[in-house]
Structures are given as C-alpha cells and as structure tokens.
C-alpha cells in the first residue's frame, strides 16, 4: 500500500477540463491520472492505491452516477468527488445517496477543489490504516489455540489468574504461561491494549452459534 504517493483519478470527457484540473491538482504535489472514457477507467484503475476519484456527472455513454454505482458495487473505497456543470438538487441528492464524498459545481473553485481532495486523501489514508490494523488483529487472533482463546475470554471478562485457573481447572503457573503466550502472540504490552483490540473478537466468538 503506497501512502507516500496518493493518486487522483480524474474522469471527464472534456479534454480542456481534464488538462486544466490535472495541472491545478499537480501543483500541490498530488499525482493525477486522467481518463476520457469511464469504461476505460473502470477497467484499468488501481483499486489498491491510495487517493481519490474526481468524476464528472454527465458523460456520453456511461454517466458519472452509473460509474459511482459500479464503484460502490465493487467495494472500491477511494472517496469520490462528483463534478457537474448542470447541478440540481436531485442530482446532488442522488450522488450523496449513492456514496459520493462530495459534490462540486463547475466552474470549480480552485481552492475548494484542492481542499476537498486533500481532505479526501487524508481520510482514505486513515481508513486504510484502520482496516489494516483490523485485518492484522483478526489474523493474530486466528492463530490462537482453543485453550488460549478460552483464557483470553476469561481475561476480557475480568477474571484474575486464580479465578481463571479454577474455571478451567488449571494451575496458576499454567494460566500465567497461557497469559504470557497470549501477550506475545497478540503483540500487546498491557491488559488495556489486550481488551481494546481483542474484546470485540472474543464477544463475536461468544455470540456465534
């Protein structure tokens, strides 16, 4: 995941608009990839990259709203900023309902567009980091043995080592060993970290049929 070089994907059938907006966006250090054809964009853009999508509402063939629907259906997480020279309340409402991050009217205010894109990129970076942490947490949890999960569940429930030992018919030394193994496998350094990152997974296991 490349968070150092965010890319803005700019989709507009008007060559003059693509050129001027690409030049503007590049002045603040953001990379820009321009697309004249919506289908070419859907077929070719990097869904794993960091960045945002600037999408014109009215284009021949596939409309911007149809492209937005396709992106949402595919689970694409880059924020989408819709642009239109024919803004109406209905189009704006439809864009937001479909999942657009922002809706701007042409001619676009330069400062507003840059501010919107920078905010969208920052949000995307934060979102990707959260998802990466969540995925790593689940992967570490999946590597626990059944006994370690039992011990973890009782720790999260607030039981002491002695109480855990009685509940599982284990010696205090064995409970302490399991506890140390848990901290090592889950890569946490405190009880607070353990609870903050793993309590929800334990509760999810408990709720499963």
C-alpha positions in Angstrom: 0.0 0.0 0.0 1.6 3.2 -1.1 0.6 6.1 1.1 3.5 8.3 0.0 2.2 8.9 -3.5 -1.6 9.3 -3.5 -3.1 9.4 -7.0 -6.1 11.4 -8.0 -8.1 9.7 -10.8 -9.8 12.4 -13.0 -12.6 11.2 -15.3 -14.1 13.8 -17.7 -14.8 13.6 -21.4 -13.8 17.3 -21.9 -10.1 17.4 -22.8 -9.8 21.0 -21.8 -11.3 20.4 -18.4 -9.1 17.3 -17.8 -5.9 19.3 -18.7 -6.7 22.3 -16.6 -7.8 20.4 -13.5 -4.9 18.0 -13.8 -2.5 20.9 -13.9 -4.2 22.5 -10.8 -4.1 19.3 -8.8 -0.5 18.6 -9.6 0.6 22.0 -8.2 0.0 20.7 -4.6 2.1 17.6 -5.2 -0.7 15.1 -5.9 -0.2 12.7 -8.8 -3.0 12.8 -11.4 -4.2 10.1 -13.8 -6.7 11.4 -16.4 -9.3 9.3 -18.1 -11.5 10.4 -21.0 -13.6 7.2 -21.1 -15.5 6.0 -18.0 -15.3 2.3 -19.0 -11.5 2.6 -19.5 -11.2 3.9 -16.0 -13.4 1.1 -14.5 -11.3 -1.4 -16.4 -7.9 0.0 -15.7 -7.5 2.0 -12.5 -5.6 0.6 -9.4 -8.2 -0.2 -6.8 -5.5 -0.9 -4.2 -3.9 2.5 -4.5 -4.3 5.5 -2.1 -6.1 8.6 -3.4 -9.4 9.9 -4.6 -11.6 9.9 -7.7 -12.9 13.1 -9.4 -15.8 12.1 -11.6 -17.9 14.2 -14.0 -21.6 13.6 -13.7 -22.6 14.0 -17.4 -20.6 12.0 -19.9 -21.5 10.2 -23.1 -22.1 6.5 -22.8 -21.8 5.8 -19.0 -22.9 8.6 -16.7 -21.0 9.6 -13.7 -23.7 8.3 -11.4 -23.6 5.0 -13.2 -19.8 4.9 -12.6 -20.3 5.7 -9.0 -22.8 2.9 -8.6 -20.3 0.5 -10.2 -17.6 1.6 -7.8 -19.8 1.1 -4.8 -20.9 -2.3 -6.0 -17.3 -3.4 -6.5 -16.4 -2.3 -2.9 -14.0 0.5 -4.1 -13.0 2.6 -1.1 -11.4 5.6 -2.7 -13.5 8.7 -1.9 -15.4 10.0 -5.0 -15.9 13.7 -5.7 -18.6 14.4 -8.2 -18.4 17.4 -10.6 -21.2 18.9 -12.7 -21.9 21.9 -14.8 -25.6 21.3 -14.5 -26.1 20.8 -10.8 -29.6 20.2 -9.5 -30.8 19.3 -6.0 -32.0 15.9 -7.4 -28.6 15.0 -8.9 -26.8 16.2 -5.8 -29.1 14.1 -3.6 -28.7 11.0 -5.8 -24.9 11.4 -5.7 -24.7 11.5 -1.9 -27.2 8.7 -1.6 -25.1 6.6 -3.9 -22.0 7.2 -1.8 -20.2 10.3 -3.1 -17.9 12.0 -0.7 -18.5 15.5 -2.1 -20.4 17.2 -4.9 -19.0 20.3 -6.6 -20.3 22.5 -9.4 -18.4 23.7 -12.4 -16.6 26.0 -12.8 -14.9 24.6 -9.7 -13.4 26.9 -7.2 -9.7 26.0 -7.3 -9.1 26.3 -3.5 -12.2 24.4 -2.7 -11.3 21.5 -5.0 -7.8 21.3 -3.6 -9.0 21.5 0.0 -11.7 18.8 -0.8 -9.1 16.5 -2.4 -6.5 16.9 0.4 -9.2 16.1 3.0 -10.4 13.1 0.9 -6.9 11.7 0.7 -6.2 12.1 4.4 -9.5 10.3 5.1 -8.6 7.5 2.8 -5.1 7.0 4.4 -6.7 6.9 7.8 -9.4 4.4 6.6 -6.8 2.1 5.0 -4.7 2.1 8.2 -7.7 1.2 10.3 -8.6 -1.6 8.0 -5.0 -2.9 8.0 -5.0 -2.9 11.8 -8.3 -4.7 11.9 -7.1 -7.3 9.5 -3.8 -7.8 11.4 -5.8 -8.2 14.6 -8.0 -10.9 13.2 -5.0 -12.7 11.7 -3.3 -12.8 15.1 -6.4 -13.9 16.9 -6.9 -16.7 14.4 -3.6 -18.2 15.4 -4.6 -18.7 19.0 -5.2 -22.3 20.2 -8.7 -23.1 21.6 -7.3 -23.1 25.2 -5.7 -19.7 24.6 -9.0 -18.3 23.3 -10.7 -19.6 26.5 -8.1 -17.9 28.7 -8.4 -14.7 26.6 -12.2 -14.7 27.0 -11.9 -15.0 30.8 -9.2 -12.3 31.0 -11.5 -10.0 29.0 -14.4 -10.9 31.3 -12.3 -9.5 34.2 -11.2 -12.7 36.0 -8.0 -13.0 37.8 -5.4 -15.7 37.1 -6.6 -17.6 40.2 -10.2 -17.4 39.1 -9.3 -18.4 35.5 -7.4 -21.4 37.0 -10.4 -22.5 38.9 -12.7 -22.0 36.0 -10.5 -24.1 33.6 -9.1 -26.5 36.2 -5.5 -25.2 35.5 -2.7 -24.4 37.9 -1.8 -20.7 38.4 1.5 -21.4 36.7 -0.2 -22.8 33.6 -2.6 -19.8 33.5 0.4 -17.5 33.7 2.1 -19.3 30.9 -1.0 -19.0 28.7 -1.3 -15.3 29.6 2.3 -14.7 28.6 1.8 -16.6 25.3 -1.3 -14.5 24.6 0.5 -11.3 25.1 3.3 -12.5 22.8 1.1 -13.9 20.0 -1.2 -10.9 20.0 1.7 -8.5 20.3 0.2 -6.4 23.1 2.1 -4.9 26.1 -0.7 -4.3 28.6 -4.1 -5.5 29.7 -5.7 -2.3 28.4 -4.3 -3.0 24.9 -5.5 -6.6 25.0 -9.0 -5.5 25.9 -9.1 -2.6 23.4 -8.0 -4.7 20.4 -9.5 -8.1 21.1 -12.6 -7.8 23.3 -14.8 -7.4 20.3 -13.4 -10.6 18.6 -13.9 -12.6 21.9 -17.5 -11.3 22.2 -18.1 -12.2 18.5 -16.9 -15.7 19.1 -19.2 -16.0 22.2 -22.2 -14.8 20.1 -21.5 -17.3 17.2 -23.9 -20.3 17.1 
